[in-house]
Each structure stands twice: as C-alpha cells, then as structure tokens.
Amino acid sequence: MKLNMAEEEDYMSDSFINVQDDIRPGLPMLRQIREARRKEEKRQEANLKNRQKSIKEEEQERRDTGLKKALGCENKGFALLQKMGYKSGQALGKSGDGIVEPIPLNVKTGKSGIGHETLLKRKAEEKLESYRRKIHMKSQAEEKAAEQFRIRLKNKQDEMKLEGDLRRSQRACQQLDTQKNIEVPREAWYWLRPEEETEEETEEEQDEDEYKSEDLSVLEKLQILTSYLREEHLYCIWCGTAYEDKEDLSSNCPGPTSADHD
C-alpha cells in the first residue's frame, strides 16, 4: 500500500504543475487574433507586390516619361527646326520673342463630354457672382437701415429741441405778459397750462384750443410765439435778453431763429 502511494506523484509538487498546459482564460482567443492579423498583413504585402498596374496607370507613366524627355534629332519636327537655325532652349519666332517651353499637354481622363468642364466653371462663376450680389444687396440694405435710423434719431432730437424751445417761449411769454398785467394770453397755447388745473378745466381749454392749434406744428407754434415775444416784449429766448427798443434788438440780436444763434 505504501509502495503504491510512493509511486504516484504528488499533485501539489512542482513536477506535476510544470507539466500542465497554460489554460488561462482568454489566452487561446488572443493567440488566434494575433495569428489572423499576421496572416492578413502577409496577404496584403503579397497582393501589393504582385498587383498589376492598370491600363490608365501605365499610360500615365509612359506619358510622364515622354514629356520629361527632351526632343532629339530623331524627331522630324525638331529636325526641321534645326535646319532652319533653331537651337535647343531658344525661343521660337524670327525675333526670338516666342515661347520657350512646349504647350502643355492637357489630357482629359474623365467621362464627361466636351465642354462639360467649361459649363461647370461658368456655373461656379455665376454662383459666386450671385453670392457677391446678395452680399452687396445685404450691405446696402444695412447701410440704408442705419442711415434711416440716424435720420429718425436726428429728427427725434430736433423735435425734442423744438419742444424745449417752445416750453421756454411759453414760460417767458407768461412771465412777460404777467408783468404787463395781461391776465389772458392772446392764444391759449401761448402760456403753459398750470399743473394744478382740474381735469374738467383742462378738457374745456383743450376743446377751445382744438380748432385753433390742431393744425399747427411745434415749429410753427415756436415761430409764431417767438415773433410775438420780439414784437410785444422785445425779448429773444435764445439771447435770454429783453432789449430796450427795436433798434437795440435788431442791432444786438443775431436773428429770430435758433440757427442764427449757433
């Protein structure tokens, strides 16, 4: 019994472990992938070496070789030129002002018909011109919109200035009329309306003035009121001065408008 046990190898010994194959999970699959990759690379290299050139490639190579090679005496055309005194590298023409290099060869390799490339070029140019036209029109529209905005802004500023001058004229007219014991203005809009007026009084005055001043613009009201101040009170709102007489007003005041005082 002991002899039999001695003859059997211990499954935990080194000799038993070293004999066993490497059976790690996934290792056979990795080996197969590497082997298949090596085979594919070898096959591609063999195909690249054994691949025959296509007819187009062979024609292109022959054409390039022929174009790189200079014409020799065996060429009949070149031989005729030499007989007429032509030398290699010399420009053509009696006076030597012609071309030196031959006209380049433009080989058509596509399947499109004659004139197709010209058509494509013309369409591309038309498309580019249309794009440029759109950009130009857009730029013009933006410039026009900006100019209109500047005009509206200037008109708004001018309108606000006129309204401010009118209020100053109304305030001055009310003060000067009051100093002369004038209790009622010549026109209702000559004076500023008091803020403490009731709504009913305001509506009544608006009804009375509606038929008189509804057609007058701010500029027209300003012109009428400043003329009244100059004639009745010898006063200029832009000078801010009440003059002694008409001669003093005409000689010292630049004029009856705001532009005269700029």
FENDADA-V219200 format. One record per residue. N is the residue number from 1. RES is the residue in one letter. PSI is psi in radians with two decimals (none if undefined). OMEGA is omega in radians with two decimals (* if undefined). Layout:
BEGIN
N;RES;PSI;OMEGA
N;RES;PSI;OMEGA
END
This chain:
BEGIN
1;M;-0.79;3.12
2;K;-0.62;3.14
3;L;-0.73;3.13
4;N;-0.69;-3.14
5;M;-0.58;3.14
6;A;-0.63;3.13
7;E;-0.58;-3.14
8;E;2.38;3.13
9;E;2.56;3.11
10;D;2.19;-3.09
11;Y;-0.21;3.11
12;M;-0.02;-3.09
13;S;2.88;-3.13
14;D;-0.64;-3.12
15;S;-0.67;3.13
16;F;-0.70;-3.10
17;I;-0.72;-3.09
18;N;-0.49;-3.13
19;V;-0.52;-3.05
20;Q;2.54;3.08
21;D;2.73;3.09
22;D;1.90;-3.08
23;I;0.72;3.10
24;R;2.52;-3.10
25;P;2.34;3.06
26;G;-0.23;-3.09
27;L;-0.77;3.09
28;P;-0.63;-3.13
29;M;-0.71;3.11
30;L;-0.70;3.12
31;R;-0.72;3.14
32;Q;-0.70;3.14
33;I;-0.78;3.12
34;R;-0.69;3.14
35;E;-0.73;3.12
36;A;-0.64;3.13
37;R;-0.73;3.11
38;R;-0.72;3.12
39;K;-0.70;-3.13
40;E;-0.68;3.11
41;E;-0.73;3.11
42;K;-0.68;-3.13
43;R;-0.71;3.12
44;Q;-0.69;3.09
45;E;-0.71;3.13
46;A;-0.71;3.12
47;N;-0.66;-3.14
48;L;-0.65;3.14
49;K;-0.68;-3.04
50;N;-0.02;-3.07
51;R;2.32;3.12
52;Q;2.51;3.14
53;K;2.54;3.12
54;S;2.92;-3.13
55;I;-0.71;3.14
56;K;-0.73;-3.14
57;E;-0.71;3.12
58;E;-0.72;3.12
59;E;-0.71;3.13
60;Q;-0.72;3.12
61;E;-0.78;3.13
62;R;-0.67;3.14
63;R;-0.80;3.12
64;D;-0.70;3.13
65;T;-0.74;3.14
66;G;-0.64;-3.13
67;L;-0.56;3.13
68;K;-0.39;-3.08
69;K;2.24;3.14
70;A;2.64;3.11
71;L;2.45;3.13
72;G;-3.04;-3.11
73;C;-0.34;3.14
74;E;-0.30;3.10
75;N;2.19;-3.06
76;K;-0.72;-3.14
77;G;-0.75;3.12
78;F;-0.63;3.11
79;A;-0.69;3.10
80;L;-0.70;3.11
81;L;-0.67;3.13
82;Q;-0.61;3.11
83;K;-0.50;3.14
84;M;0.13;3.05
85;G;0.15;-3.14
86;Y;2.45;3.07
87;K;2.60;-3.10
88;S;2.30;-3.13
89;G;-0.06;-3.13
90;Q;2.58;3.11
91;A;2.62;3.14
92;L;2.86;3.09
93;G;2.70;-3.12
94;K;-0.68;-3.14
95;S;0.02;3.10
96;G;0.51;-3.14
97;D;0.27;3.14
98;G;-2.85;-3.09
99;I;2.66;3.11
100;V;-0.79;-3.14
101;E;2.59;3.11
102;P;2.76;3.09
103;I;2.23;-3.09
104;P;2.55;-3.12
105;L;2.14;3.14
106;N;1.76;-3.08
107;V;2.26;3.12
108;K;2.03;-3.08
109;T;-0.19;-3.11
110;G;3.07;-3.13
111;K;-0.01;-3.13
112;S;2.76;-3.09
113;G;3.00;3.13
114;I;2.32;-3.13
115;G;-0.12;-3.12
116;H;-0.73;3.14
117;E;-0.65;3.08
118;T;-0.69;3.10
119;L;-0.76;3.11
120;L;-0.70;3.12
121;K;-0.75;3.13
122;R;-0.71;3.10
123;K;-0.68;3.11
124;A;-0.71;3.12
125;E;-0.71;3.11
126;E;-0.71;3.11
127;K;-0.73;3.11
128;L;-0.72;3.13
129;E;-0.69;3.09
130;S;-0.71;3.12
131;Y;-0.76;3.12
132;R;-0.67;3.13
133;R;-0.72;3.12
134;K;-0.74;3.12
135;I;-0.71;3.14
136;H;-0.76;3.13
137;M;-0.69;3.11
138;K;-0.72;3.12
139;S;-0.73;3.11
140;Q;-0.72;3.13
141;A;-0.71;3.12
142;E;-0.73;3.12
143;E;-0.70;3.13
144;K;-0.75;3.12
145;A;-0.70;3.12
146;A;-0.70;3.12
147;E;-0.73;3.10
148;Q;-0.66;3.10
149;F;-0.74;3.12
150;R;-0.68;3.13
151;I;-0.78;3.12
152;R;-0.71;-3.14
153;L;-0.74;3.13
154;K;-0.75;3.11
155;N;-0.68;3.11
156;K;-0.74;3.12
157;Q;-0.73;3.11
158;D;-0.70;3.13
159;E;-0.74;3.12
160;M;-0.66;3.11
161;K;-0.74;3.12
162;L;-0.73;3.12
163;E;-0.68;3.10
164;G;-0.74;3.10
165;D;-0.63;3.12
166;L;-0.74;3.12
167;R;-0.69;3.08
168;R;-0.73;3.13
169;S;-0.71;3.12
170;Q;-0.72;3.14
171;R;-0.76;3.12
172;A;-0.70;3.13
173;C;-0.73;-3.14
174;Q;-0.73;3.14
175;Q;-0.78;-3.12
176;L;-0.66;3.08
177;D;-0.69;3.14
178;T;-0.66;3.10
179;Q;-0.50;3.09
180;K;0.27;3.11
181;N;0.58;3.03
182;I;2.01;-3.05
183;E;-0.42;-3.12
184;V;2.23;-3.14
185;P;2.74;3.13
186;R;-0.74;3.00
187;E;2.54;-3.05
188;A;-0.59;-3.09
189;W;-0.01;3.06
190;Y;-0.49;-3.12
191;W;2.72;3.00
192;L;2.46;3.11
193;R;2.34;3.09
194;P;2.46;-3.13
195;E;-0.42;-3.08
196;E;0.11;3.11
197;E;2.60;3.09
198;T;2.88;-3.11
199;E;-0.62;-3.13
200;E;-0.76;3.13
201;E;-0.68;3.14
202;T;-0.76;3.13
203;E;-0.68;3.13
204;E;-0.79;3.14
205;E;-0.65;3.12
206;Q;-0.66;3.10
207;D;-0.67;-3.13
208;E;-0.66;-3.07
209;D;-0.19;-2.99
210;E;-0.75;-3.08
211;Y;-0.24;-3.09
212;K;-0.74;-2.98
213;S;0.09;-3.08
214;E;-0.44;-3.13
215;D;-0.03;-3.11
216;L;2.32;3.05
217;S;3.00;3.12
218;V;-0.71;3.13
219;L;-0.75;3.13
220;E;-0.74;3.10
221;K;-0.73;-3.13
222;L;-0.75;3.12
223;Q;-0.75;-3.14
224;I;-0.79;-3.06
225;L;-0.70;3.12
226;T;-0.61;3.06
227;S;-0.68;3.10
228;Y;-0.77;-3.13
229;L;-0.66;-3.13
230;R;-0.66;-3.10
231;E;-0.75;-3.04
232;E;-0.63;-3.03
233;H;0.02;-3.12
234;L;0.74;-3.03
235;Y;2.41;3.07
236;C;2.15;-3.08
237;I;-0.49;-3.10
238;W;-0.52;3.00
239;C;-0.49;-3.08
240;G;0.51;-3.03
241;T;2.44;2.99
242;A;2.04;-3.05
243;Y;2.84;-3.06
244;E;-0.74;-3.14
245;D;3.12;-3.09
246;K;-0.60;3.11
247;E;-0.70;3.09
248;D;-0.69;3.13
249;L;-0.83;-3.08
250;S;-0.53;-3.09
251;S;-0.48;-3.06
252;N;-0.34;3.13
253;C;2.27;-3.12
254;P;-0.56;-3.10
255;G;3.07;-3.05
256;P;0.02;-3.11
257;T;2.90;3.14
258;S;-0.60;3.14
259;A;-0.52;3.13
260;D;-0.34;-3.08
261;H;0.03;3.13
262;D;none;*
END
